[in-house]
């Protein structure tokens, strides 16, 4: 992704991480932008922290489960 100049920093390239669903469509409107290998290292440290895993398990227990859209079958009646 090409990042425009901002507050004195020049135009830069970045990588956007955004999970996809079964159809290959992005699941989030905006993903995580990584501008350097140093940022990637910092995110890896955060994601590997075991406290984050236990926190998210607790949140899973408190949050309602996502509702999957089911295809509704429409009966066709011939007259």
N, C-alpha and C positions, 0 to 999 in steps of 0.2 A: 504494500500500500504506500502510495506517495503522500507524505505529510507536507502540508504547505508551510511556508515560513511563519514563525510565531514569536513575537516579542524578541526580536533580534536573533533568533536561531534560524539557520538556513533551512532550505527544503531538505527533507530527509526521507529515507525509506524505513518502513517498519513492517513487522509481521503481525497479522491479526489472527489470533486463535479463537475459533468459534466452532463449538460442536455441531454436528449435523444429525438429522434424523434418518430413518430408513430410506427415505426418498432422496437424500443428499441435500436437503434444504437446511439452511442455518436454523438452529433452535433459539438463538438469541438475536436481538436486533443489532447489538454491537458486541464484539468479542473483546478479548484482552489484547491490547497493543503492546508489542515488545519492540523497543527501539535499539537494543544492544544485547550483546551476550552477557553483560553484567546484570541487566534487568532479568534475563532468563535465570541466571544463577540465584538472584534474590527470590524470584517466584518459586524456584525449586526448593529452596530452604523452607519457605512458607508452606508449600504443599506437602513436604515430607514431615512436618511437625506432627507428632502423634496426637497432640491436643486438638488439632483441627479435625481429625477423624472422629474423635470422641464427641466433640461439639456438634458436628454434623449428624452423628447418630442420634444425639439427644433431640436435635431439631427435627429429624425424621419422625421420631416418636410423637412429637407435639403437633406437627403439621399434618393437615389432611392429605390423603393420597390424591395425586392428580387423576382427574377423570378422563379416560380415553374416549374419544368420539367413536361411537359405533355407527356403522352404516345402517340407516333405516331403510327397511325394505318396503316398497310401495306395492301394494297389491293392484294388479290391473284387472279390472272387471270388463269383460266384453259383453256388449248388449246386442 
